[in-house]
Amino acid sequence: MLRSEIVMKKDPHAIAGPGRKRQVLVVDDNKAIRDVLSRLLSFLGFDVTRADNGLEGGTLFLTGSYDLVVTDVHMPLMNGWELSRLIKERSPKTPVIVVTGFCEDKQWEKVDKSCVDAIIPKPFKLEEFDSAVQRLLNS
């Protein structure tokens, strides 16, 4: 089995050692997207935790320690914008990437983009996603 195929939910209370992998939280209600993002990030060397909706993602974020959060916008229980605001209120320096298929110009005019660090429209190119992750984590 390839390393990129092994992605499991981690214990949010586990304490990582000094040489730990960077921790990424992926939040998306679409299992296929969640799996693709998780496999890609795992292949790139990150330790990935997955959440099925914004409320679960928020709970994991508040009880864990993450270097990056990748979230969808439209999800049940808590949307991606609400999750992003919660993350920035708790940890302003944690980068947040929104990956969304909803990119109408009128909708974006109403959105407070100060709570996200990058917006990547679906469908996205893997190179575009990787470049955004590397840029945010190396800045």
Order of alpha helices (4+ residues) and beta strands (2+ residues): beta-alpha-beta-alpha-beta-alpha-beta-alpha-beta-alpha
